[in-house]
Amino acid sequence: MYEVLVKKKVLKDIGKLPEAIQKALVNLIDDLREKGPIRNEWPNFGK
């Protein structure tokens, strides 16, 4: 299991994002936490 750090500014601004984007961000953070930093199955996400 990996540790994912999210800056305070990002945490504050998440509430301003559309709900669909918030859910995608939560899914991404969960994936990063479980599977590590290299996630090739996510579109537009690279090393």
mmCIF entry with sequence, helices, sheets and N, C-alpha, C, O atoms, coordinates in Angstrom:
data_MODEL
# 
_entry.id   MODEL 
# 
_entity.id                         1 
_entity.type                       polymer 
_entity.pdbx_number_of_molecules   1 
# 
_entity_poly.entity_id                      1 
_entity_poly.type                           'polypeptide(L)' 
_entity_poly.nstd_linkage                   no 
_entity_poly.nstd_monomer                   no 
_entity_poly.pdbx_seq_one_letter_code       MYEVLVKKKVLKDIGKLPEAIQKALVNLIDDLREKGPIRNEWPNFGK 
_entity_poly.pdbx_seq_one_letter_code_can   MYEVLVKKKVLKDIGKLPEAIQKALVNLIDDLREKGPIRNEWPNFGK 
_entity_poly.pdbx_strand_id                 A 
# 
loop_
_entity_poly_seq.entity_id 
_entity_poly_seq.num 
_entity_poly_seq.mon_id 
_entity_poly_seq.hetero 
1 1  MET n 
1 2  TYR n 
1 3  GLU n 
1 4  VAL n 
1 5  LEU n 
1 6  VAL n 
1 7  LYS n 
1 8  LYS n 
1 9  LYS n 
1 10 VAL n 
1 11 LEU n 
1 12 LYS n 
1 13 ASP n 
1 14 ILE n 
1 15 GLY n 
1 16 LYS n 
1 17 LEU n 
1 18 PRO n 
1 19 GLU n 
1 20 ALA n 
1 21 ILE n 
1 22 GLN n 
1 23 LYS n 
1 24 ALA n 
1 25 LEU n 
1 26 VAL n 
1 27 ASN n 
1 28 LEU n 
1 29 ILE n 
1 30 ASP n 
1 31 ASP n 
1 32 LEU n 
1 33 ARG n 
1 34 GLU n 
1 35 LYS n 
1 36 GLY n 
1 37 PRO n 
1 38 ILE n 
1 39 ARG n 
1 40 ASN n 
1 41 GLU n 
1 42 TRP n 
1 43 PRO n 
1 44 ASN n 
1 45 PHE n 
1 46 GLY n 
1 47 LYS n 
# 
_struct_asym.id          A 
_struct_asym.entity_id   1 
# 
loop_
_struct_conf.conf_type_id 
_struct_conf.id 
_struct_conf.pdbx_PDB_helix_id 
_struct_conf.beg_label_comp_id 
_struct_conf.beg_label_asym_id 
_struct_conf.beg_label_seq_id 
_struct_conf.pdbx_beg_PDB_ins_code 
_struct_conf.end_label_comp_id 
_struct_conf.end_label_asym_id 
_struct_conf.end_label_seq_id 
_struct_conf.pdbx_end_PDB_ins_code 
_struct_conf.beg_auth_comp_id 
_struct_conf.beg_auth_asym_id 
_struct_conf.beg_auth_seq_id 
_struct_conf.end_auth_comp_id 
_struct_conf.end_auth_asym_id 
_struct_conf.end_auth_seq_id 
_struct_conf.pdbx_PDB_helix_class 
_struct_conf.details 
_struct_conf.pdbx_PDB_helix_length 
HELX_P HELX_P1 AA1 LYS A 8  ? ILE A 14 ? LYS A 8  ILE A 14 1 ? 7  
HELX_P HELX_P2 AA2 GLU A 19 ? LYS A 35 ? GLU A 19 LYS A 35 1 ? 17 
# 
_struct_conf_type.id          HELX_P 
_struct_conf_type.criteria    ? 
_struct_conf_type.reference   ? 
# 
loop_
_atom_site.group_PDB 
_atom_site.id 
_atom_site.type_symbol 
_atom_site.label_atom_id 
_atom_site.label_alt_id 
_atom_site.label_comp_id 
_atom_site.label_asym_id 
_atom_site.label_entity_id 
_atom_site.label_seq_id 
_atom_site.pdbx_PDB_ins_code 
_atom_site.Cartn_x 
_atom_site.Cartn_y 
_atom_site.Cartn_z 
_atom_site.occupancy 
_atom_site.B_iso_or_equiv 
_atom_site.pdbx_formal_charge 
_atom_site.auth_seq_id 
_atom_site.auth_comp_id 
_atom_site.auth_asym_id 
_atom_site.auth_atom_id 
_atom_site.pdbx_PDB_model_num 
ATOM 1   N N  . MET A 1 1  ? 0.847   -1.178 0.000   1.00 0.00 ? 1  MET A N  1 
ATOM 2   C CA . MET A 1 1  ? 0.000   0.000  0.000   1.00 0.00 ? 1  MET A CA 1 
ATOM 3   C C  . MET A 1 1  ? 0.895   1.245  0.000   1.00 0.00 ? 1  MET A C  1 
ATOM 4   O O  . MET A 1 1  ? 1.899   1.307  0.710   1.00 0.00 ? 1  MET A O  1 
ATOM 5   N N  . TYR A 1 2  ? 0.513   2.214  -0.798  1.00 0.00 ? 2  TYR A N  1 
ATOM 6   C CA . TYR A 1 2  ? 1.286   3.440  -0.945  1.00 0.00 ? 2  TYR A CA 1 
ATOM 7   C C  . TYR A 1 2  ? 0.602   4.593  -0.212  1.00 0.00 ? 2  TYR A C  1 
ATOM 8   O O  . TYR A 1 2  ? -0.603  4.556  0.038   1.00 0.00 ? 2  TYR A O  1 
ATOM 9   N N  . GLU A 1 3  ? 1.382   5.609  0.124   1.00 0.00 ? 3  GLU A N  1 
ATOM 10  C CA . GLU A 1 3  ? 0.855   6.807  0.765   1.00 0.00 ? 3  GLU A CA 1 
ATOM 11  C C  . GLU A 1 3  ? 0.675   7.881  -0.304  1.00 0.00 ? 3  GLU A C  1 
ATOM 12  O O  . GLU A 1 3  ? 1.596   8.152  -1.074  1.00 0.00 ? 3  GLU A O  1 
ATOM 13  N N  . VAL A 1 4  ? -0.509  8.494  -0.352  1.00 0.00 ? 4  VAL A N  1 
ATOM 14  C CA . VAL A 1 4  ? -0.795  9.558  -1.317  1.00 0.00 ? 4  VAL A CA 1 
ATOM 15  C C  . VAL A 1 4  ? -0.954  10.851 -0.538  1.00 0.00 ? 4  VAL A C  1 
ATOM 16  O O  . VAL A 1 4  ? -1.810  10.954 0.341   1.00 0.00 ? 4  VAL A O  1 
ATOM 17  N N  . LEU A 1 5  ? -0.130  11.835 -0.861  1.00 0.00 ? 5  LEU A N  1 
ATOM 18  C CA . LEU A 1 5  ? -0.193  13.134 -0.190  1.00 0.00 ? 5  LEU A CA 1 
ATOM 19  C C  . LEU A 1 5  ? -0.981  14.115 -1.056  1.00 0.00 ? 5  LEU A C  1 
ATOM 20  O O  . LEU A 1 5  ? -0.720  14.256 -2.250  1.00 0.00 ? 5  LEU A O  1 
ATOM 21  N N  . VAL A 1 6  ? -1.940  14.785 -0.441  1.00 0.00 ? 6  VAL A N  1 
ATOM 22  C CA . VAL A 1 6  ? -2.748  15.785 -1.135  1.00 0.00 ? 6  VAL A CA 1 
ATOM 23  C C  . VAL A 1 6  ? -2.582  17.097 -0.379  1.00 0.00 ? 6  VAL A C  1 
ATOM 24  O O  . VAL A 1 6  ? -2.842  17.168 0.822   1.00 0.00 ? 6  VAL A O  1 
ATOM 25  N N  . LYS A 1 7  ? -2.150  18.130 -1.086  1.00 0.00 ? 7  LYS A N  1 
ATOM 26  C CA . LYS A 1 7  ? -1.899  19.417 -0.447  1.00 0.00 ? 7  LYS A CA 1 
ATOM 27  C C  . LYS A 1 7  ? -3.190  20.058 0.060   1.00 0.00 ? 7  LYS A C  1 
ATOM 28  O O  . LYS A 1 7  ? -4.273  19.791 -0.461  1.00 0.00 ? 7  LYS A O  1 
ATOM 29  N N  . LYS A 1 8  ? -3.062  20.902 1.077   1.00 0.00 ? 8  LYS A N  1 
ATOM 30  C CA . LYS A 1 8  ? -4.224  21.548 1.689   1.00 0.00 ? 8  LYS A CA 1 
ATOM 31  C C  . LYS A 1 8  ? -5.006  22.379 0.680   1.00 0.00 ? 8  LYS A C  1 
ATOM 32  O O  . LYS A 1 8  ? -6.236  22.395 0.719   1.00 0.00 ? 8  LYS A O  1 
ATOM 33  N N  . LYS A 1 9  ? -4.317  23.068 -0.219  1.00 0.00 ? 9  LYS A N  1 
ATOM 34  C CA . LYS A 1 9  ? -4.983  23.888 -1.233  1.00 0.00 ? 9  LYS A CA 1 
ATOM 35  C C  . LYS A 1 9  ? -5.876  23.019 -2.115  1.00 0.00 ? 9  LYS A C  1 
ATOM 36  O O  . LYS A 1 9  ? -6.997  23.405 -2.446  1.00 0.00 ? 9  LYS A O  1 
ATOM 37  N N  . VAL A 1 10 ? -5.377  21.855 -2.488  1.00 0.00 ? 10 VAL A N  1 
ATOM 38  C CA . VAL A 1 10 ? -6.153  20.934 -3.324  1.00 0.00 ? 10 VAL A CA 1 
ATOM 39  C C  . VAL A 1 10 ? -7.392  20.474 -2.561  1.00 0.00 ? 10 VAL A C  1 
ATOM 40  O O  . VAL A 1 10 ? -8.491  20.433 -3.114  1.00 0.00 ? 10 VAL A O  1 
ATOM 41  N N  . LEU A 1 11 ? -7.209  20.130 -1.293  1.00 0.00 ? 11 LEU A N  1 
ATOM 42  C CA . LEU A 1 11 ? -8.349  19.688 -0.483  1.00 0.00 ? 11 LEU A CA 1 
ATOM 43  C C  . LEU A 1 11 ? -9.428  20.768 -0.403  1.00 0.00 ? 11 LEU A C  1 
ATOM 44  O O  . LEU A 1 11 ? -10.620 20.463 -0.445  1.00 0.00 ? 11 LEU A O  1 
ATOM 45  N N  . LYS A 1 12 ? -9.010  22.021 -0.290  1.00 0.00 ? 12 LYS A N  1 
ATOM 46  C CA . LYS A 1 12 ? -9.973  23.129 -0.234  1.00 0.00 ? 12 LYS A CA 1 
ATOM 47  C C  . LYS A 1 12 ? -10.715 23.288 -1.567  1.00 0.00 ? 12 LYS A C  1 
ATOM 48  O O  . LYS A 1 12 ? -11.917 23.554 -1.591  1.00 0.00 ? 12 LYS A O  1 
ATOM 49  N N  . ASP A 1 13 ? -9.983  23.123 -2.671  1.00 0.00 ? 13 ASP A N  1 
ATOM 50  C CA . ASP A 1 13 ? -10.558 23.389 -3.986  1.00 0.00 ? 13 ASP A CA 1 
ATOM 51  C C  . ASP A 1 13 ? -11.375 22.226 -4.542  1.00 0.00 ? 13 ASP A C  1 
ATOM 52  O O  . ASP A 1 13 ? -12.105 22.405 -5.517  1.00 0.00 ? 13 ASP A O  1 
ATOM 53  N N  . ILE A 1 14 ? -11.270 21.052 -3.952  1.00 0.00 ? 14 ILE A N  1 
ATOM 54  C CA . ILE A 1 14 ? -12.025 19.894 -4.441  1.00 0.00 ? 14 ILE A CA 1 
ATOM 55  C C  . ILE A 1 14 ? -13.523 20.175 -4.417  1.00 0.00 ? 14 ILE A C  1 
ATOM 56  O O  . ILE A 1 14 ? -14.247 19.748 -5.316  1.00 0.00 ? 14 ILE A O  1 
ATOM 57  N N  . GLY A 1 15 ? -13.988 20.880 -3.409  1.00 0.00 ? 15 GLY A N  1 
ATOM 58  C CA . GLY A 1 15 ? -15.413 21.189 -3.285  1.00 0.00 ? 15 GLY A CA 1 
ATOM 59  C C  . GLY A 1 15 ? -15.952 22.047 -4.416  1.00 0.00 ? 15 GLY A C  1 
ATOM 60  O O  . GLY A 1 15 ? -17.159 22.067 -4.656  1.00 0.00 ? 15 GLY A O  1 
ATOM 61  N N  . LYS A 1 16 ? -15.077 22.753 -5.112  1.00 0.00 ? 16 LYS A N  1 
ATOM 62  C CA . LYS A 1 16 ? -15.495 23.621 -6.219  1.00 0.00 ? 16 LYS A CA 1 
ATOM 63  C C  . LYS A 1 16 ? -15.629 22.860 -7.538  1.00 0.00 ? 16 LYS A C  1 
ATOM 64  O O  . LYS A 1 16 ? -16.205 23.373 -8.497  1.00 0.00 ? 16 LYS A O  1 
ATOM 65  N N  . LEU A 1 17 ? -15.096 21.634 -7.585  1.00 0.00 ? 17 LEU A N  1 
ATOM 66  C CA . LEU A 1 17 ? -15.140 20.838 -8.807  1.00 0.00 ? 17 LEU A CA 1 
ATOM 67  C C  . LEU A 1 17 ? -16.516 20.205 -8.997  1.00 0.00 ? 17 LEU A C  1 
ATOM 68  O O  . LEU A 1 17 ? -17.237 19.991 -8.023  1.00 0.00 ? 17 LEU A O  1 
ATOM 69  N N  . PRO A 1 18 ? -16.885 19.906 -10.240 1.00 0.00 ? 18 PRO A N  1 
ATOM 70  C CA . PRO A 1 18 ? -18.134 19.171 -10.484 1.00 0.00 ? 18 PRO A CA 1 
ATOM 71  C C  . PRO A 1 18 ? -18.081 17.800 -9.805  1.00 0.00 ? 18 PRO A C  1 
ATOM 72  O O  . PRO A 1 18 ? -17.006 17.229 -9.617  1.00 0.00 ? 18 PRO A O  1 
ATOM 73  N N  . GLU A 1 19 ? -19.245 17.288 -9.444  1.00 0.00 ? 19 GLU A N  1 
ATOM 74  C CA . GLU A 1 19 ? -19.328 16.035 -8.700  1.00 0.00 ? 19 GLU A CA 1 
ATOM 75  C C  . GLU A 1 19 ? -18.668 14.864 -9.437  1.00 0.00 ? 19 GLU A C  1 
ATOM 76  O O  . GLU A 1 19 ? -18.009 14.030 -8.815  1.00 0.00 ? 19 GLU A O  1 
ATOM 77  N N  . ALA A 1 20 ? -18.845 14.802 -10.753 1.00 0.00 ? 20 ALA A N  1 
ATOM 78  C CA . ALA A 1 20 ? -18.245 13.711 -11.536 1.00 0.00 ? 20 ALA A CA 1 
ATOM 79  C C  . ALA A 1 20 ? -16.717 13.751 -11.446 1.00 0.00 ? 20 ALA A C  1 
ATOM 80  O O  . ALA A 1 20 ? -16.074 12.704 -11.364 1.00 0.00 ? 20 ALA A O  1 
ATOM 81  N N  . ILE A 1 21 ? -16.140 14.945 -11.462 1.00 0.00 ? 21 ILE A N  1 
ATOM 82  C CA . ILE A 1 21 ? -14.687 15.098 -11.368 1.00 0.00 ? 21 ILE A CA 1 
ATOM 83  C C  . ILE A 1 21 ? -14.208 14.730 -9.965  1.00 0.00 ? 21 ILE A C  1 
ATOM 84  O O  . ILE A 1 21 ? -13.152 14.117 -9.809  1.00 0.00 ? 21 ILE A O  1 
ATOM 85  N N  . GLN A 1 22 ? -14.978 15.102 -8.951  1.00 0.00 ? 22 GLN A N  1 
ATOM 86  C CA . GLN A 1 22 ? -14.631 14.737 -7.578  1.00 0.00 ? 22 GLN A CA 1 
ATOM 87  C C  . GLN A 1 22 ? -14.569 13.216 -7.424  1.00 0.00 ? 22 GLN A C  1 
ATOM 88  O O  . GLN A 1 22 ? -13.653 12.689 -6.793  1.00 0.00 ? 22 GLN A O  1 
ATOM 89  N N  . LYS A 1 23 ? -15.546 12.515 -8.003  1.00 0.00 ? 23 LYS A N  1 
ATOM 90  C CA . LYS A 1 23 ? -15.570 11.052 -7.923  1.00 0.00 ? 23 LYS A CA 1 
ATOM 91  C C  . LYS A 1 23 ? -14.376 10.454 -8.657  1.00 0.00 ? 23 LYS A C  1 
ATOM 92  O O  . LYS A 1 23 ? -13.773 9.495  -8.176  1.00 0.00 ? 23 LYS A O  1 
ATOM 93  N N  . ALA A 1 24 ? -14.027 11.012 -9.820  1.00 0.00 ? 24 ALA A N  1 
ATOM 94  C CA . ALA A 1 24 ? -12.874 10.522 -10.574 1.00 0.00 ? 24 ALA A CA 1 
ATOM 95  C C  . ALA A 1 24 ? -11.583 10.729 -9.778  1.00 0.00 ? 24 ALA A C  1 
ATOM 96  O O  . ALA A 1 24 ? -10.699 9.873  -9.788  1.00 0.00 ? 24 ALA A O  1 
ATOM 97  N N  . LEU A 1 25 ? -11.481 11.859 -9.097  1.00 0.00 ? 25 LEU A N  1 
ATOM 98  C CA . LEU A 1 25 ? -10.297 12.145 -8.286  1.00 0.00 ? 25 LEU A CA 1 
ATOM 99  C C  . LEU A 1 25 ? -10.187 11.154 -7.128  1.00 0.00 ? 25 LEU A C  1 
ATOM 100 O O  . LEU A 1 25 ? -9.097  10.666 -6.827  1.00 0.00 ? 25 LEU A O  1 
ATOM 101 N N  . VAL A 1 26 ? -11.305 10.859 -6.487  1.00 0.00 ? 26 VAL A N  1 
ATOM 102 C CA . VAL A 1 26 ? -11.300 9.878  -5.398  1.00 0.00 ? 26 VAL A CA 1 
ATOM 103 C C  . VAL A 1 26 ? -10.880 8.512  -5.931  1.00 0.00 ? 26 VAL A C  1 
ATOM 104 O O  . VAL A 1 26 ? -10.095 7.811  -5.292  1.00 0.00 ? 26 VAL A O  1 
ATOM 105 N N  . ASN A 1 27 ? -11.401 8.128  -7.101  1.00 0.00 ? 27 ASN A N  1 
ATOM 106 C CA . ASN A 1 27 ? -11.023 6.847  -7.706  1.00 0.00 ? 27 ASN A CA 1 
ATOM 107 C C  . ASN A 1 27 ? -9.530  6.810  -8.032  1.00 0.00 ? 27 ASN A C  1 
ATOM 108 O O  . ASN A 1 27 ? -8.869  5.797  -7.805  1.00 0.00 ? 27 ASN A O  1 
ATOM 109 N N  . LEU A 1 28 ? -9.004  7.902  -8.559  1.00 0.00 ? 28 LEU A N  1 
ATOM 110 C CA . LEU A 1 28 ? -7.581  7.970  -8.883  1.00 0.00 ? 28 LEU A CA 1 
ATOM 111 C C  . LEU A 1 28 ? -6.736  7.836  -7.623  1.00 0.00 ? 28 LEU A C  1 
ATOM 112 O O  . LEU A 1 28 ? -5.764  7.080  -7.607  1.00 0.00 ? 28 LEU A O  1 
ATOM 113 N N  . ILE A 1 29 ? -7.092  8.554  -6.579  1.00 0.00 ? 29 ILE A N  1 
ATOM 114 C CA . ILE A 1 29 ? -6.334  8.490  -5.326  1.00 0.00 ? 29 ILE A CA 1 
ATOM 115 C C  . ILE A 1 29 ? -6.385  7.073  -4.754  1.00 0.00 ? 29 ILE A C  1 
ATOM 116 O O  . ILE A 1 29 ? -5.372  6.562  -4.277  1.00 0.00 ? 29 ILE A O  1 
ATOM 117 N N  . ASP A 1 30 ? -7.553  6.440  -4.797  1.00 0.00 ? 30 ASP A N  1 
ATOM 118 C CA . ASP A 1 30 ? -7.669  5.058  -4.316  1.00 0.00 ? 30 ASP A CA 1 
ATOM 119 C C  . ASP A 1 30 ? -6.791  4.114  -5.129  1.00 0.00 ? 30 ASP A C  1 
ATOM 120 O O  . ASP A 1 30 ? -6.120  3.249  -4.566  1.00 0.00 ? 30 ASP A O  1 
ATOM 121 N N  . ASP A 1 31 ? -6.791  4.277  -6.460  1.00 0.00 ? 31 ASP A N  1 
ATOM 122 C CA . ASP A 1 31 ? -5.948  3.446  -7.324  1.00 0.00 ? 31 ASP A CA 1 
ATOM 123 C C  . ASP A 1 31 ? -4.468  3.646  -7.005  1.00 0.00 ? 31 ASP A C  1 
ATOM 124 O O  . ASP A 1 31 ? -3.712  2.680  -6.903  1.00 0.00 ? 31 ASP A O  1 
ATOM 125 N N  . LEU A 1 32 ? -4.065  4.897  -6.850  1.00 0.00 ? 32 LEU A N  1 
ATOM 126 C CA . LEU A 1 32 ? -2.668  5.193  -6.530  1.00 0.00 ? 32 LEU A CA 1 
ATOM 127 C C  . LEU A 1 32 ? -2.278  4.578  -5.194  1.00 0.00 ? 32 LEU A C  1 
ATOM 128 O O  . LEU A 1 32 ? -1.184  4.034  -5.050  1.00 0.00 ? 32 LEU A O  1 
ATOM 129 N N  . ARG A 1 33 ? -3.170  4.665  -4.226  1.00 0.00 ? 33 ARG A N  1 
ATOM 130 C CA . ARG A 1 33 ? -2.903  4.131  -2.893  1.00 0.00 ? 33 ARG A CA 1 
ATOM 131 C C  . ARG A 1 33 ? -2.751  2.608  -2.941  1.00 0.00 ? 33 ARG A C  1 
ATOM 132 O O  . ARG A 1 33 ? -1.881  2.051  -2.271  1.00 0.00 ? 33 ARG A O  1 
ATOM 133 N N  . GLU A 1 34 ? -3.583  1.942  -3.719  1.00 0.00 ? 34 GLU A N  1 
ATOM 134 C CA . GLU A 1 34 ? -3.577  0.476  -3.758  1.00 0.00 ? 34 GLU A CA 1 
ATOM 135 C C  . GLU A 1 34 ? -2.526  -0.108 -4.704  1.00 0.00 ? 34 GLU A C  1 
ATOM 136 O O  . GLU A 1 34 ? -1.889  -1.110 -4.379  1.00 0.00 ? 34 GLU A O  1 
ATOM 137 N N  . LYS A 1 35 ? -2.341  0.511  -5.872  1.00 0.00 ? 35 LYS A N  1 
ATOM 138 C CA . LYS A 1 35 ? -1.544  -0.120 -6.927  1.00 0.00 ? 35 LYS A CA 1 
ATOM 139 C C  . LYS A 1 35 ? -0.220  0.576  -7.223  1.00 0.00 ? 35 LYS A C  1 
ATOM 140 O O  . LYS A 1 35 ? 0.586   0.052  -7.991  1.00 0.00 ? 35 LYS A O  1 
ATOM 141 N N  . GLY A 1 36 ? 0.020   1.739  -6.634  1.00 0.00 ? 36 GLY A N  1 
ATOM 142 C CA . GLY A 1 36 ? 1.290   2.411  -6.849  1.00 0.00 ? 36 GLY A CA 1 
ATOM 143 C C  . GLY A 1 36 ? 1.190   3.580  -7.819  1.00 0.00 ? 36 GLY A C  1 
ATOM 144 O O  . GLY A 1 36 ? 0.121   3.863  -8.360  1.00 0.00 ? 36 GLY A O  1 
ATOM 145 N N  . PRO A 1 37 ? 2.304   4.247  -8.031  1.00 0.00 ? 37 PRO A N  1 
ATOM 146 C CA . PRO A 1 37 ? 2.306   5.504  -8.773  1.00 0.00 ? 37 PRO A CA 1 
ATOM 147 C C  . PRO A 1 37 ? 2.166   5.399  -10.293 1.00 0.00 ? 37 PRO A C  1 
ATOM 148 O O  . PRO A 1 37 ? 1.802   6.386  -10.932 1.00 0.00 ? 37 PRO A O  1 
ATOM 149 N N  . ILE A 1 38 ? 2.440   4.250  -10.886 1.00 0.00 ? 38 ILE A N  1 
ATOM 150 C CA . ILE A 1 38 ? 2.357   4.123  -12.341 1.00 0.00 ? 38 ILE A CA 1 
ATOM 151 C C  . ILE A 1 38 ? 1.031   3.464  -12.705 1.00 0.00 ? 38 ILE A C  1 
ATOM 152 O O  . ILE A 1 38 ? 0.848   2.266  -12.486 1.00 0.00 ? 38 ILE A O  1 
ATOM 153 N N  . ARG A 1 39 ? 0.115   4.240  -13.255 1.00 0.00 ? 39 ARG A N  1 
ATOM 154 C CA . ARG A 1 39 ? -1.231  3.771  -13.593 1.00 0.00 ? 39 ARG A CA 1 
ATOM 155 C C  . ARG A 1 39 ? -1.459  3.950  -15.081 1.00 0.00 ? 39 ARG A C  1 
ATOM 156 O O  . ARG A 1 39 ? -2.003  4.974  -15.496 1.00 0.00 ? 39 ARG A O  1 
ATOM 157 N N  . ASN A 1 40 ? -1.067  3.003  -15.880 1.00 0.00 ? 40 ASN A N  1 
ATOM 158 C CA . ASN A 1 40 ? -1.184  3.114  -17.330 1.00 0.00 ? 40 ASN A CA 1 
ATOM 159 C C  . ASN A 1 40 ? -2.621  2.995  -17.827 1.00 0.00 ? 40 ASN A C  1 
ATOM 160 O O  . ASN A 1 40 ? -2.920  3.439  -18.935 1.00 0.00 ? 40 ASN A O  1 
ATOM 161 N N  . GLU A 1 41 ? -3.511  2.410  -17.040 1.00 0.00 ? 41 GLU A N  1 
ATOM 162 C CA . GLU A 1 41 ? -4.889  2.240  -17.503 1.00 0.00 ? 41 GLU A CA 1 
ATOM 163 C C  . GLU A 1 41 ? -5.711  3.530  -17.415 1.00 0.00 ? 41 GLU A C  1 
ATOM 164 O O  . GLU A 1 41 ? -6.829  3.581  -17.928 1.00 0.00 ? 41 GLU A O  1 
ATOM 165 N N  . TRP A 1 42 ? -5.178  4.560  -16.778 1.00 0.00 ? 42 TRP A N  1 
ATOM 166 C CA . TRP A 1 42 ? -5.889  5.843  -16.703 1.00 0.00 ? 42 TRP A CA 1 
ATOM 167 C C  . TRP A 1 42 ? -5.535  6.669  -17.951 1.00 0.00 ? 42 TRP A C  1 
ATOM 168 O O  . TRP A 1 42 ? -4.360  6.794  -18.296 1.00 0.00 ? 42 TRP A O  1 
ATOM 169 N N  . PRO A 1 43 ? -6.546  7.231  -18.624 1.00 0.00 ? 43 PRO A N  1 
ATOM 170 C CA . PRO A 1 43 ? -6.240  8.062  -19.793 1.00 0.00 ? 43 PRO A CA 1 
ATOM 171 C C  . PRO A 1 43 ? -5.483  9.337  -19.387 1.00 0.00 ? 43 PRO A C  1 
ATOM 172 O O  . PRO A 1 43 ? -5.742  9.922  -18.335 1.00 0.00 ? 43 PRO A O  1 
ATOM 173 N N  . ASN A 1 44 ? -4.566  9.738  -20.226 1.00 0.00 ? 44 ASN A N  1 
ATOM 174 C CA . ASN A 1 44 ? -3.769  10.964 -20.009 1.00 0.00 ? 44 ASN A CA 1 
ATOM 175 C C  . ASN A 1 44 ? -2.935  10.930 -18.744 1.00 0.00 ? 44 ASN A C  1 
ATOM 176 O O  . ASN A 1 44 ? -2.618  11.979 -18.184 1.00 0.00 ? 44 ASN A O  1 
ATOM 177 N N  . PHE A 1 45 ? -2.579  9.758  -18.293 1.00 0.00 ? 45 PHE A N  1 
ATOM 178 C CA . PHE A 1 45 ? -1.764  9.631  -17.078 1.00 0.00 ? 45 PHE A CA 1 
ATOM 179 C C  . PHE A 1 45 ? -0.503  8.880  -17.456 1.00 0.00 ? 45 PHE A C  1 
ATOM 180 O O  . PHE A 1 45 ? -0.562  7.744  -17.926 1.00 0.00 ? 45 PHE A O  1 
ATOM 181 N N  . GLY A 1 46 ? 0.637   9.521  -17.248 1.00 0.00 ? 46 GLY A N  1 
ATOM 182 C CA . GLY A 1 46 ? 1.902   8.889  -17.611 1.00 0.00 ? 46 GLY A CA 1 
ATOM 183 C C  . GLY A 1 46 ? 2.921   9.027  -16.498 1.00 0.00 ? 46 GLY A C  1 
ATOM 184 O O  . GLY A 1 46 ? 2.651   9.607  -15.447 1.00 0.00 ? 46 GLY A O  1 
ATOM 185 N N  . LYS A 1 47 ? 4.097   8.480  -16.754 1.00 0.00 ? 47 LYS A N  1 
ATOM 186 C CA . LYS A 1 47 ? 5.179   8.543  -15.774 1.00 0.00 ? 47 LYS A CA 1 
ATOM 187 C C  . LYS A 1 47 ? 5.531   9.977  -15.576 1.00 0.00 ? 47 LYS A C  1 
ATOM 188 O O  . LYS A 1 47 ? 6.424   10.291 -14.789 1.00 0.00 ? 47 LYS A O  1 
# 
